[in-house]
Amino acid sequence: MSRLARKLCANVRAGTRGPGAALILEYKSRFLVGTAVAALLLLTLASASLAQPLSEAPPLAVGEFLDRLPAPSLDHLAADPMITGATPASPRIALLGSLEFKTERTPYQAAWSSLLSRMTRETPLYAACRNGSTSCSPGLQRWQRLIESVRNLPPLQKLNRLNPAINSMASYADDVVIYGARDYWASPGEFLKGRADCEDYAIVKYFTLLQLGLTPRQLRIVIVKDRNRGVLHAVLTVELGSKIYVLDSLRSQPIEQQFALKYEPISSVNTDGRWAHVVTPQIRSRFLAELNGSAPENRAEAEPKPAKVQKPVVDSSLYSPHVIYPAVG
């Protein structure tokens, strides 16, 4: 051993007998124990991942999963088709402050498909009514006259005229009472017989606006949870430029979506696609922040006034019986 090496070894041995020896040993012990614990943890995780493939991991609820994410990661979150039935595409914060996923399956798929097949048969009747056919029912004639009366108005004025007019064309009744079915989505021709429930109002508004030249991309029939009443409900949303308006059977005037956040969307549909929605406090906060504090048009109309007390009725058309308060005609 060289003289330098012998000197270094002697210094180390002397150091372990000096006043700082105990402190040095303590730090060495901590380091060794920490290293051992970290190695054991890594081995445990590695063995667990080898023993259980990711596809067999216990599923995590979508809401719980999103709550654990930091806000910036929502921009790159991929949809899990095993949870949402969504296609692998980037979700986005959109309708009514929700994270939305394009999906192939919704709880309302059967009702929507049945409606579209009936619409195929009814659509020629609408054209006949526009051409003055005497075979049209009074309801269809009234509806077509309404459409023609607003055709040349600016888009927002169309909504302001159409929403209260269509709300007044039918009185609320449960699907079981009207059709003997737990959930039935009525066509405009069926709606115009005078009795309907919440999604039927949204449907006739949807097809009204299609006749007036709006595109399916601008329109959504949306199933929502009303947080104030704890019930399921349905509305139509309409995109005009950078704003989205909510047309509701429970109020006369359309409102901008940021003033309808008592509604948490669950599922939405148009003739181009279907979407699943997730709402968490973090998503809502980001949604409101992205509005940049823009003031709505017609703010006085957008802020709801205290509702009058009305007699409740039972709505059993969406999943299970709920209490709702129908709009006053």
RANOR-V366404 format. One record per pair of residues at least 24 apart in sequence whose ideal C-beta (glycine too) atoms are under 8 Angstrom apart, sorted by the first residue. I is the first residue (numbers start at 1). J is the second residue. If there is no record, write none. Layout:
# RANOR-V366404
i,j
I,J
I,J
This chain:
# RANOR-V366404
i,j
59,83
62,278
63,278
63,280
66,99
66,278
66,280
66,282
66,283
67,280
67,282
69,282
71,282
71,285
71,286
74,99
74,282
74,283
74,286
84,276
84,278
85,276
86,276
93,283
93,286
93,287
93,290
95,220
95,222
95,237
95,244
95,257
95,265
95,268
95,275
95,277
96,222
96,224
96,237
96,244
96,246
96,257
96,260
96,261
96,263
96,264
96,265
96,277
96,279
97,257
97,258
97,261
97,279
97,283
97,284
97,287
97,288
98,264
98,265
98,277
98,278
98,279
98,283
98,287
99,277
99,278
99,279
99,280
99,283
100,265
100,268
100,275
100,276
100,277
100,278
101,275
101,276
101,277
101,278
102,273
102,274
102,275
103,274
103,275
103,276
104,274
105,274
106,267
106,269
106,274
106,276
107,267
107,319
108,183
108,185
108,223
108,267
108,269
109,274
111,183
111,184
111,185
112,185
112,269
112,274
114,185
115,185
115,186
115,187
115,203
116,271
118,187
118,190
119,187
119,207
122,187
122,188
122,189
125,189
126,188
126,211
137,189
137,192
137,193
139,169
139,189
139,192
139,193
139,194
140,188
140,189
140,192
142,169
142,192
143,169
143,188
143,192
143,204
143,208
146,208
147,208
147,211
147,212
150,212
151,212
155,214
155,240
156,240
156,245
156,254
156,297
158,209
158,212
159,238
159,240
159,245
159,247
159,254
160,253
160,254
162,205
162,208
162,209
162,247
163,205
163,247
163,248
163,252
163,253
163,254
164,252
164,253
166,201
166,204
166,205
166,208
167,201
167,249
167,252
167,327
167,329
168,329
169,194
169,204
170,194
170,195
170,196
170,200
170,201
171,195
171,196
171,326
171,329
172,196
172,197
172,198
172,249
172,313
172,315
172,324
172,326
172,327
173,197
174,313
174,314
174,315
174,316
174,317
175,316
175,317
176,316
176,317
182,316
182,317
183,317
183,318
184,317
197,315
197,317
198,233
198,234
198,235
198,249
198,315
198,317
198,318
198,324
199,223
199,234
199,317
199,318
201,234
201,236
201,249
202,234
202,235
202,236
202,247
202,249
205,236
205,247
206,236
206,270
209,236
209,238
210,271
214,238
216,270
216,271
216,272
217,270
217,272
219,270
220,268
220,269
220,270
220,275
221,268
221,269
221,270
222,263
222,265
222,267
222,268
223,265
223,266
223,267
223,268
223,318
224,263
224,264
224,265
224,266
225,263
225,264
225,266
226,262
226,263
227,262
227,263
227,264
228,262
229,323
229,324
229,325
231,315
231,322
231,323
231,324
232,266
232,315
232,318
232,319
232,322
233,263
233,318
233,324
234,318
235,260
235,263
237,268
243,296
243,297
249,326
249,327
250,324
250,325
250,326
250,327
251,304
251,327
252,327
253,298
253,301
253,302
255,296
255,301
255,302
255,304
256,296
256,297
256,302
258,287
258,288
258,291
258,296
259,296
259,302
259,303
259,304
